[in-house]
Amino acid sequence: MKESARQIARDARRAMREGHAAIAQRQRAHLAEMVAYARAHSPYFRKLYRDLPEEVDDPAVLPVTSKKTLMAHFDDWVTDRNVTLEKAQAFVADPALVGERFQGGYLMVTTSGTSGLRGIFLLDERSLAVGTAVGQRARTGLGIGDFIRLLRGAGRTAIVSAPGGHFATVAGAARFRRDHPRLSWMLQEFSIHQPLPELAAELNRYNPSSLAGFSSMLGLLAGEQEAGRLRIHPGMIIAGGEALTAENRTRIANAFHAQVRSAYAATECGFLAYGCVHNWLHVNSDWAVLEPVDADYRSVPPGQPSHTVLLSNLANRVQPILRYDLGDNVLLRPDPCPCGSPLPAVQVQGRAAEMLAFPAGRGEHIGISPMAFGTLLDRLPGIEQFQVVQTSPATLRVRLKPADGADPDRVWQTVRDEITHLLTEHKVDHVTLERAEETPQQSPGGKYRRIIPLATP
């Protein structure tokens, strides 16, 4: 039976009231339903699951999948037989289509993670409805003063992100404005690529009641608020994209006098987890499974950091994400969280991003978020993989792996020009850009770090 968005939202609220056992029961039911649907409608999963029991409600029974494998079998992976990789690639190549409905209904988003391989993902209406429903849980524990400020700002939400491209935050906001043109003023994006004084001035004019963005960028905005150049009073601040350190959380909270909540999301599952007042991330486990595992994909006990984590998205039927290697290192809390949430709590160990600091004279430095470089190069054509390494305070070494058929010299010229423009926008001068002979290098753990700041002693 097809559930309406209202039914999904009502059940999400009921699950929180009923507690841990009811949430676990919903997870098992949703997992069994998703596995059955994937088997029936995806040729890839039909073959992968051919030897499994008829009904599966335990994720450990399922084989592990990955972005690389699923993207290689894209046409057989998707459950809508009218969707092909060729059509999807043509769609994401057109920036004018950001937020438009692909094939009449799907939201198209692309990854900008650290794996070095771009993923193309479709979100169906059910997945979007679940995201809206469980997203309300992020407001749990807000005080009366926070709610007053939320109301005073008339619900305006500012998202400080990378402009352009089919990234999830950008595409989601564009879809909202297309579907609700009269409410478009409630959601506005602000570019991380512009200089901080300009960004602060734009945020002052918008005066948001909620502020969301990359953790490191929110730290920079906290500095602008402390200096008096930024003068906004949001009721809630949501930090995502990078791990929120305790030091940065305290600085942001003190600068804005607001509660700071972290968010743990991936393009593959945008509603994965939300942060509580104790800085733990609570997994929306009625609609998602998160399994901390070791290098051999064996379960890791609570309280111990994992080698990686396996994700199962139990809402999105058009592109089943089941026991998918997300690549993050997480730690599952072994005891109940003092915030009282019945949802399992985790901390992410592997997504912290350090700022790139460049000399600005008189002993001062200018900081630029790694996300600014990553999202900038993500949009450029002709690049299969890239890696930007800060080898000295004023030197960036750029490792490139051009896409098949691309002219390496032309790709390098474009990359050099775009990075130079980014540095100029931030008033960073005298930075040397080196074209590396070597291609992007893997870390000892096997992952590609696309942006590597200068190592500190």
C-alpha positions as CSV (number, residue, x, y, z in Angstrom):
1,M,0.0,0.0,0.0
2,K,1.3,3.4,-0.9
3,E,1.8,5.7,2.1
4,S,1.0,9.4,1.9
5,A,3.5,11.9,3.2
6,R,1.1,12.7,6.1
7,Q,0.9,9.0,7.1
8,I,4.7,8.8,7.0
9,A,5.0,11.9,9.2
10,R,2.4,10.6,11.7
11,D,4.1,7.2,12.0
12,A,7.5,8.9,12.5
13,R,6.1,10.8,15.5
14,R,4.4,7.7,16.8
15,A,7.6,5.7,16.6
16,M,9.4,8.1,18.9
17,R,6.6,7.9,21.5
18,E,6.5,4.1,21.4
19,G,10.3,3.8,22.0
20,H,13.2,1.6,21.0
21,A,11.4,-1.7,20.5
22,A,8.8,-0.2,18.2
23,I,11.5,1.6,16.2
24,A,13.4,-1.7,15.8
25,Q,10.3,-3.5,14.7
26,R,9.7,-0.8,12.0
27,Q,13.3,-1.2,10.8
28,R,12.9,-4.9,10.3
29,A,9.6,-4.5,8.5
30,H,11.0,-1.7,6.2
31,L,14.1,-3.7,5.5
32,A,12.1,-6.8,4.5
33,E,9.9,-4.7,2.3
34,M,12.9,-3.0,0.6
35,V,14.8,-6.3,-0.1
36,A,11.6,-7.8,-1.6
37,Y,11.1,-4.7,-3.8
38,A,14.7,-4.6,-4.9
39,R,14.5,-8.3,-5.9
40,A,11.3,-7.8,-7.8
41,H,12.3,-4.7,-9.7
42,S,16.1,-4.5,-10.0
43,P,17.9,-7.0,-12.3
44,Y,21.1,-6.3,-10.4
45,F,19.6,-7.2,-7.0
46,R,17.6,-10.1,-8.4
47,K,20.8,-11.7,-9.4
48,L,22.8,-10.7,-6.3
49,Y,20.1,-12.0,-3.9
50,R,19.2,-15.2,-5.8
51,D,20.5,-17.5,-3.1
52,L,19.1,-15.6,-0.1
53,P,16.1,-16.7,1.9
54,E,12.7,-15.6,0.6
55,E,12.2,-13.0,3.4
56,V,15.1,-11.1,4.9
57,D,14.8,-8.7,7.9
58,D,18.4,-9.0,9.1
59,P,20.9,-6.8,7.2
60,A,23.9,-9.1,8.1
61,V,22.5,-11.7,5.6
62,L,22.9,-9.3,2.7
63,P,26.1,-9.0,0.6
64,V,28.0,-5.7,0.7
65,T,27.6,-3.2,-2.1
66,S,29.5,0.0,-3.0
67,K,29.3,3.1,-5.1
68,K,31.8,1.8,-7.6
69,T,29.9,-1.5,-8.1
70,L,26.4,0.0,-8.3
71,M,27.5,2.8,-10.7
72,A,29.1,0.2,-12.9
73,H,25.7,-1.6,-13.1
74,F,23.6,1.5,-13.1
75,D,21.0,0.5,-15.7
76,D,20.4,-2.9,-14.0
77,W,20.5,-1.3,-10.5
78,V,17.6,1.1,-10.9
79,T,14.1,-0.3,-10.5
80,D,12.6,2.1,-13.0
81,R,13.3,0.5,-16.4
82,N,12.9,3.8,-18.2
83,V,15.9,5.2,-16.4
84,T,19.4,4.8,-17.9
85,L,22.8,6.1,-17.1
86,E,23.0,7.9,-20.4
87,K,19.8,9.8,-19.7
88,A,20.9,10.6,-16.2
89,Q,24.3,11.9,-17.3
90,A,22.7,14.1,-19.9
91,F,20.4,15.5,-17.2
92,V,23.1,16.3,-14.7
93,A,25.2,17.9,-17.4
94,D,22.6,20.7,-17.7
95,P,22.8,23.1,-14.7
96,A,19.5,24.7,-15.8
97,L,17.8,21.4,-14.8
98,V,18.8,21.5,-11.1
99,G,15.7,20.7,-9.0
100,E,13.6,19.7,-12.0
101,R,11.8,16.4,-12.1
102,F,13.8,13.7,-13.9
103,Q,11.6,11.3,-15.8
104,G,8.6,13.1,-14.5
105,G,9.1,12.6,-10.8
106,Y,12.6,12.0,-9.4
107,L,15.0,14.5,-7.8
108,M,18.4,14.0,-9.3
109,V,21.5,14.5,-7.1
110,T,25.2,13.9,-7.4
111,T,27.9,13.2,-4.8
112,S,30.8,15.3,-3.9
113,G,32.3,12.9,-1.3
114,T,35.9,11.9,-0.9
115,S,35.9,8.5,-2.7
116,G,37.1,10.0,-6.0
117,L,34.1,8.6,-7.9
118,R,31.1,10.7,-8.6
119,G,27.8,9.0,-7.9
120,I,24.5,9.8,-9.6
121,F,21.4,9.2,-7.4
122,L,17.7,9.5,-7.8
123,L,15.3,10.3,-4.9
124,D,11.7,9.2,-5.2
125,E,8.7,10.9,-3.6
126,R,8.7,8.4,-0.8
127,S,12.3,9.1,0.1
128,L,11.7,12.8,0.2
129,A,8.6,12.4,2.4
130,V,10.6,10.3,4.9
131,G,13.3,12.9,4.9
132,T,10.8,15.6,5.7
133,A,9.1,13.5,8.4
134,V,12.2,12.5,10.4
135,G,13.8,15.9,9.8
136,Q,11.4,17.3,12.4
137,R,13.2,15.3,15.1
138,A,16.2,17.7,14.8
139,R,14.1,20.3,16.8
140,T,13.7,18.1,19.8
141,G,15.0,19.8,22.9
142,L,15.0,23.4,21.7
143,G,14.1,26.0,24.4
144,I,11.3,28.5,24.3
145,G,13.8,31.3,23.4
146,D,15.0,29.2,20.4
147,F,11.5,28.8,19.2
148,I,10.8,32.5,19.6
149,R,13.8,33.3,17.4
150,L,12.6,30.7,14.9
151,L,9.2,32.4,14.7
152,R,10.7,35.9,14.7
153,G,12.6,35.0,11.5
154,A,9.4,33.9,9.9
155,G,10.9,30.5,9.1
156,R,13.6,31.8,6.8
157,T,16.4,29.2,6.4
158,A,19.8,30.2,5.1
159,I,21.9,27.4,3.6
160,V,25.6,28.2,3.2
161,S,26.8,25.8,0.5
162,A,28.4,25.4,-2.9
163,P,26.3,27.0,-5.7
164,G,25.5,25.3,-8.9
165,G,25.6,21.6,-9.7
166,H,23.1,18.9,-8.7
167,F,24.4,18.6,-5.1
168,A,21.7,17.4,-2.7
169,T,21.3,20.7,-0.7
170,V,21.2,22.8,-3.8
171,A,18.9,20.5,-5.8
172,G,16.6,20.0,-2.8
173,A,16.2,23.8,-2.3
174,A,15.6,24.3,-6.0
175,R,12.9,21.6,-6.0
176,F,11.2,23.3,-3.0
177,R,11.2,26.7,-4.8
178,R,9.8,25.1,-8.0
179,D,7.0,23.3,-6.1
180,H,6.2,26.2,-3.8
181,P,7.0,29.4,-5.6
182,R,5.0,31.5,-3.1
183,L,7.2,30.2,-0.3
184,S,10.5,30.5,-2.1
185,W,11.6,33.3,0.3
186,M,11.7,30.7,3.1
187,L,14.8,28.9,1.8
188,Q,17.8,30.6,0.3
189,E,21.3,29.4,-0.5
190,F,24.5,31.5,0.0
191,S,27.8,30.7,-1.8
192,I,30.8,29.5,0.2
193,H,32.9,30.7,-2.7
194,Q,32.4,34.4,-2.1
195,P,34.6,36.5,0.4
196,L,33.4,36.5,4.0
197,P,32.5,40.2,4.1
198,E,30.2,39.8,1.1
199,L,28.7,36.6,2.6
200,A,28.1,38.3,5.9
201,A,26.4,41.3,4.3
202,E,24.0,39.0,2.3
203,L,23.1,37.1,5.5
204,N,22.5,40.3,7.3
205,R,20.0,41.3,4.7
206,Y,18.2,38.0,4.7
207,N,18.2,37.7,8.5
208,P,17.5,34.0,8.8
209,S,15.8,32.2,11.6
210,S,17.8,29.0,10.9
211,L,21.3,28.7,9.6
212,A,22.8,25.6,8.0
213,G,26.2,24.9,6.4
214,F,29.5,23.1,6.5
215,S,30.9,23.0,10.0
216,S,34.2,24.8,9.1
217,M,32.4,27.6,7.3
218,L,30.0,28.1,10.3
219,G,33.2,28.5,12.4
220,L,34.3,31.3,10.1
221,L,30.9,32.9,10.2
222,A,31.1,32.8,14.0
223,G,34.2,34.9,13.8
224,E,32.3,37.4,11.6
225,Q,29.5,37.5,14.2
226,E,32.1,38.0,17.1
227,A,33.6,40.9,15.1
228,G,30.2,42.5,14.6
229,R,30.3,42.3,10.8
230,L,27.6,39.6,10.9
231,R,24.5,40.5,12.9
232,I,22.0,37.6,12.7
233,H,20.1,35.8,15.5
234,P,19.1,32.4,14.3
235,G,17.1,30.1,16.7
236,M,18.9,27.0,15.4
237,I,22.2,26.3,13.6
238,I,22.7,23.0,11.8
239,A,26.3,22.0,11.0
240,G,26.9,19.2,8.4
241,G,29.2,18.0,5.8
242,E,32.2,17.7,8.2
243,A,32.5,16.5,11.7
244,L,31.6,19.1,14.3
245,T,34.5,19.4,16.8
246,A,33.7,20.4,20.4
247,E,35.8,23.5,20.1
248,N,34.0,24.7,16.9
249,R,30.6,23.8,18.4
250,T,31.3,26.0,21.4
251,R,32.5,28.9,19.4
252,I,29.5,28.8,17.1
253,A,27.0,28.5,20.0
254,N,28.6,31.3,21.9
255,A,28.8,33.6,18.9
256,F,25.2,33.2,17.9
257,H,23.7,32.4,21.3
258,A,21.9,29.6,19.7
259,Q,21.7,25.8,19.9
260,V,24.0,24.1,17.4
261,R,22.9,20.7,16.1
262,S,25.1,18.6,13.9
263,A,23.7,16.5,11.0
264,Y,25.0,13.3,9.5
265,A,23.8,12.8,6.0
266,A,25.0,11.4,2.7
267,T,23.7,11.9,-0.8
268,E,22.8,8.2,-0.6
269,C,20.6,8.9,2.5
270,G,19.9,12.6,3.2
271,F,18.0,11.9,6.4
272,L,20.5,9.6,8.1
273,A,21.0,11.2,11.6
274,Y,20.6,14.4,13.5
275,G,22.5,15.8,16.5
276,C,21.3,16.3,20.0
277,V,22.3,18.7,22.8
278,H,25.0,16.2,23.9
279,N,26.6,16.2,20.5
280,W,25.7,12.7,19.6
281,L,24.1,11.8,16.3
282,H,20.9,9.9,16.5
283,V,20.3,7.6,13.6
284,N,16.8,7.6,12.2
285,S,16.8,3.8,12.5
286,D,13.2,3.2,11.6
287,W,14.1,4.2,8.1
288,A,17.9,3.5,7.9
289,V,20.3,0.9,9.1
290,L,23.9,1.9,10.0
291,E,26.3,-1.0,10.7
292,P,29.7,-0.3,12.2
293,V,32.0,-3.0,10.8
294,D,35.7,-3.9,10.7
295,A,37.8,-4.3,7.5
296,D,36.3,-7.7,6.9
297,Y,32.7,-6.4,7.3
298,R,32.2,-8.0,10.7
299,S,30.2,-6.2,13.3
300,V,32.1,-3.9,15.6
301,P,30.9,-3.8,19.3
302,P,29.4,-0.5,20.6
303,G,32.0,1.7,22.1
304,Q,34.7,0.8,19.6
305,P,35.5,2.8,16.4
306,S,34.7,1.0,13.1
307,H,36.8,0.6,10.0
308,T,33.9,1.6,7.9
309,V,30.1,1.6,8.1
310,L,27.4,-0.1,6.0
311,L,24.3,1.9,5.1
312,S,20.8,0.6,4.2
313,N,18.4,3.3,3.0
314,L,14.9,1.8,3.7
315,A,12.9,4.5,2.0
316,N,14.3,5.0,-1.6
317,R,12.9,2.4,-3.9
318,V,14.1,3.7,-7.3
319,Q,17.7,3.1,-6.4
320,P,18.0,0.6,-3.6
321,I,20.9,1.3,-1.2
322,L,21.4,-1.9,0.8
323,R,24.4,-2.7,2.9
324,Y,26.3,-0.1,1.1
325,D,29.9,0.7,2.2
326,L,29.8,4.4,3.1
327,G,33.4,4.6,4.0
328,D,33.1,6.5,7.2
329,N,34.5,5.6,10.6
330,V,31.9,5.7,13.3
331,L,31.5,4.8,17.0
332,L,28.2,3.5,18.3
333,R,27.3,4.7,21.8
334,P,27.1,1.6,24.1
335,D,24.6,3.2,26.6
336,P,21.5,5.3,26.3
337,C,22.1,8.9,25.4
338,P,21.3,11.4,28.3
339,C,19.1,13.4,25.9
340,G,16.5,10.6,26.2
341,S,16.2,9.8,22.5
342,P,15.2,6.1,21.8
343,L,17.3,6.2,18.6
344,P,20.8,4.7,18.5
345,A,23.6,7.3,18.9
346,V,26.8,7.5,16.9
347,Q,29.8,9.8,16.5
348,V,31.5,10.1,13.2
349,Q,35.3,9.8,13.3
350,G,36.2,10.1,9.6
351,R,34.7,13.2,8.2
352,A,36.4,16.0,10.0
353,A,37.8,18.6,7.6
354,E,40.6,21.0,8.6
355,M,40.7,24.5,7.2
356,L,43.3,25.5,4.6
357,A,45.2,28.5,6.1
358,F,47.1,30.8,3.9
359,P,49.4,33.7,5.0
360,A,47.9,37.1,4.7
361,G,50.8,39.3,6.0
362,R,51.5,40.7,9.5
363,G,51.4,37.2,10.8
364,E,47.7,36.7,10.0
365,H,46.1,34.0,8.0
366,I,43.0,33.6,5.8
367,G,41.1,30.3,6.1
368,I,39.3,28.6,3.2
369,S,37.1,25.5,3.7
370,P,38.2,22.3,1.9
371,M,34.6,22.1,0.7
372,A,35.2,25.3,-1.3
373,F,37.9,23.6,-3.3
374,G,36.1,20.2,-3.5
375,T,32.8,21.5,-4.8
376,L,34.5,23.9,-7.2
377,L,36.5,21.2,-9.0
378,D,33.5,18.8,-8.9
379,R,31.8,20.9,-11.4
380,L,34.6,21.1,-13.9
381,P,34.4,18.9,-17.0
382,G,37.1,16.4,-18.0
383,I,38.2,15.3,-14.5
384,E,37.9,11.7,-13.3
385,Q,39.7,12.3,-10.0
386,F,41.5,15.2,-8.4
387,Q,43.5,15.8,-5.2
388,V,44.7,19.2,-3.9
389,V,47.6,18.9,-1.4
390,Q,48.8,21.9,0.6
391,T,52.5,21.2,0.7
392,S,53.6,24.5,2.3
393,P,51.7,27.6,3.7
394,A,51.7,29.1,0.2
395,T,51.9,26.1,-2.1
396,L,49.1,23.8,-3.5
397,R,50.0,20.7,-5.4
398,V,47.2,19.6,-7.7
399,R,47.0,15.9,-8.7
400,L,44.7,15.2,-11.6
401,K,43.4,12.1,-13.4
402,P,41.7,13.4,-16.6
403,A,38.7,11.6,-17.9
404,D,39.0,9.4,-21.0
405,G,39.2,11.6,-24.1
406,A,40.0,14.8,-22.2
407,D,42.9,17.0,-23.1
408,P,45.2,17.0,-20.0
409,D,46.7,20.4,-20.7
410,R,43.3,22.0,-21.2
411,V,42.0,20.4,-18.0
412,W,45.0,21.7,-16.1
413,Q,44.6,25.2,-17.5
414,T,40.9,25.2,-16.4
415,V,41.7,23.9,-12.9
416,R,44.5,26.4,-12.5
417,D,42.3,29.3,-13.6
418,E,39.4,28.3,-11.3
419,I,41.6,27.8,-8.2
420,T,43.3,31.1,-8.9
421,H,39.9,32.8,-9.1
422,L,38.8,31.2,-5.8
423,L,42.0,32.4,-4.1
424,T,41.6,35.9,-5.5
425,E,38.0,36.0,-4.3
426,H,39.2,35.3,-0.8
427,K,42.0,37.9,-1.2
428,V,44.7,35.2,-1.0
429,D,47.8,36.2,-2.9
430,H,51.2,34.7,-3.8
431,V,50.1,31.0,-3.7
432,T,52.0,28.7,-6.0
433,L,50.0,26.1,-7.9
434,E,52.0,23.0,-8.9
435,R,50.9,20.6,-11.5
436,A,51.7,17.1,-10.1
437,E,53.0,14.4,-12.4
438,E,51.5,11.8,-10.1
439,T,47.8,11.0,-10.0
440,P,45.7,11.2,-6.8
441,Q,47.1,9.0,-4.1
442,Q,45.2,6.7,-1.7
443,S,45.6,7.0,2.1
444,P,46.8,4.0,4.0
445,G,43.2,3.1,4.7
446,G,42.5,2.9,1.0
447,K,40.4,6.1,0.7
448,Y,41.1,9.2,-1.4
449,R,41.3,12.4,0.5
450,R,40.5,15.0,-2.2
451,I,41.6,18.1,-0.2
452,I,44.6,17.6,2.1
453,P,45.5,20.6,4.3
454,L,49.1,21.3,5.4
455,A,50.0,18.9,8.2
456,T,50.6,20.6,11.5
457,P,53.5,19.6,13.8
